[in-house]
Amino acid sequence: MNSKGITGMQITNSWGYGYLWTVLYFLGVDIYDAGQNKMSSSRKNFSNKVIMKILFPFIMYFMIIYVLSHEITYAVTFTADIKIPLCFIIINLFSLALWHDVNRKRAFIRDFIVKCKKLGLCLQRSLTNINTIINSCLVLIVFIVITAAAVCIFCMKYAPRELHMYFSFFMLADGDDIISMLVKDTLIVMQFVCLFIPPALAALLSGTIFFKTGDLIGKLRENLENIKLDVPCHNEISKISMNYNYLYVLVHEVEKEFSPTNFLIVCSQWFNLNTVLLCYILYKGDLLSYSLGSQIIAE
C-alpha cells in the first residue's frame, strides 16, 4: 500500500487522527498533498491553497521583523529595556523553526499514516481511535490561546512599560482611541498565536505519532501472545518476523524524524517560561516603584 490516491477526507474522517490535519492545513502545512505536484483544476481552489500556505508563515515572519525592529530601536535610543523584545525574538524564531520542521515532514507524515494502516491490516488488528482526544486537545489549544490573549488585552494597562511600547507599534498606537486599541489587540492576538500555536500543535502531532507507533507495538505483542497459545506454523512465524522487521524500521524512522522536533518543543517552552518570569519580575518591579513613589508623595 502506498500513499497515492489517499484523499484528505479519508484521512480526517476514518483514520483516527481527528481534525489535526485540517487544523495544520489552515496553518499552511498541507499533509494531504505533500510530495504531490497536482495542479488544482479550479483556479479558486488553487488560490485558496496558496493563501493558506503563505498566510500563517507571513504572520510569523512579520512578527519576527517587527520584534527585531523594536530591538534595534531600543538598543539605539536606550528608551527601554531590551530583555523582553530579545525573549520575543528567540521564542518567535523557535516557533518559526517548529513550523518549518513540521512542514518539512509532510511527506513522512503522510507515508507514516499509510504504513500504520498497512501494518494494522497485516496484524489483523484495528488501531485505537483517538479522534475524541485529539479534537479535545485542539479545542483546548484554541481556548487557551484565546483566553490568554483576552486576559493580556484586559490587563495591558497594568503591564510593564516595555510591553506597552512593544504592542503600541513603535508608539504610533499608544493612545486610547479605537484605532490604537485595535492595533494593540491585533498585535497581541498575533503574538500569542505565533508563540503558542506552533509549539502546541507540534507537541500534539509528535504525541499522536508516538502513540500510534506504540499502539502498533502493542498489537504486535498481542499477536505474539496468541501464537504462544497455539502451535505456530512456519507461515505464521515468517509473517510475524516480517511484521516485526517492518515495525522496527518504522519506529526507527519516527525516532529519527521527531527527536529534533521534540528538542525544539522543549527549548521553545523553556524560553516561554523565562519570558513569563521576566514579565512578572518587571511587572512586580513597576508595582513596587509605584508604591514607593506614592508613599514618598504622601509623606
Residue pairs with C-beta under 8 A, 6 or more apart in sequence:
1 114
1 117
1 118
1 121
2 114
3 35
3 110
3 111
3 113
3 114
4 36
6 32
6 110
6 113
6 114
7 32
8 21
8 22
8 25
8 31
8 32
11 17
11 21
11 31
11 32
11 113
12 18
12 19
12 21
12 22
15 113
15 117
16 127
16 128
16 129
16 130
16 131
16 212
17 113
17 130
17 131
17 134
17 208
18 130
18 131
18 132
18 133
18 134
18 135
18 138
19 134
19 135
19 138
20 134
20 138
20 201
20 204
20 205
20 208
21 31
21 32
23 138
23 201
24 30
24 31
24 102
24 201
24 205
25 31
25 32
25 52
26 52
26 56
27 56
27 99
27 197
27 198
27 201
28 52
28 53
28 54
28 55
28 56
28 57
28 99
28 103
29 99
29 102
29 103
29 106
30 49
30 52
30 53
30 106
31 106
31 109
31 110
32 110
33 49
34 106
34 107
34 109
34 110
35 106
35 107
35 110
39 46
40 46
40 49
56 99
57 96
57 99
59 190
59 193
59 194
60 92
60 95
60 96
60 99
60 194
60 198
61 96
62 190
63 92
63 190
63 191
63 194
64 89
64 92
64 93
64 96
66 187
67 85
67 88
67 89
67 92
67 166
68 89
69 170
70 85
70 165
70 166
70 170
71 82
71 85
71 86
71 89
73 79
73 170
74 80
74 81
74 82
74 85
74 165
75 82
79 165
80 161
80 162
80 165
81 162
81 282
83 162
83 278
83 282
84 160
84 162
84 163
84 166
84 275
84 278
84 279
84 282
85 162
85 166
87 271
87 274
87 275
87 278
88 166
88 191
88 275
90 271
91 195
91 268
91 271
91 272
91 275
92 194
92 195
94 199
94 264
94 267
94 268
94 271
95 194
95 195
95 197
95 198
95 199
95 268
96 198
97 264
98 198
98 199
98 202
98 261
98 264
98 265
98 268
99 198
101 202
101 260
101 261
101 264
102 198
102 201
102 202
102 205
102 261
105 257
105 258
105 261
108 253
108 257
109 205
109 209
112 209
112 212
112 250
112 253
112 254
115 246
115 250
116 127
116 212
116 213
116 216
116 250
119 216
119 219
119 243
119 246
119 247
119 250
120 126
120 127
120 216
120 219
122 239
122 242
122 243
122 246
123 216
123 219
123 220
123 223
123 243
124 223
125 219
125 222
125 223
127 212
127 215
127 216
127 219
128 211
128 215
130 208
130 211
134 204
134 208
137 204
138 204
141 196
141 197
141 200
141 201
141 204
144 196
144 200
145 192
145 193
145 196
145 197
145 200
148 192
148 196
149 188
149 189
149 192
149 193
152 159
152 188
152 192
153 184
153 185
153 188
156 163
156 164
156 167
156 184
156 188
158 283
159 279
159 283
160 279
160 282
160 283
160 285
160 286
161 286
162 282
163 279
163 282
164 174
165 171
167 184
167 187
167 188
167 191
168 174
168 180
168 183
168 184
169 183
169 184
169 187
172 183
173 179
173 180
173 181
173 183
173 184
174 180
195 272
196 272
198 268
199 265
199 268
199 269
199 272
202 261
202 264
202 265
203 265
205 261
206 258
206 261
206 262
206 265
209 254
209 258
210 254
210 258
213 250
213 251
213 254
216 247
216 250
217 247
217 251
220 240
220 243
220 244
220 247
223 240
223 243
224 240
227 236
227 237
227 240
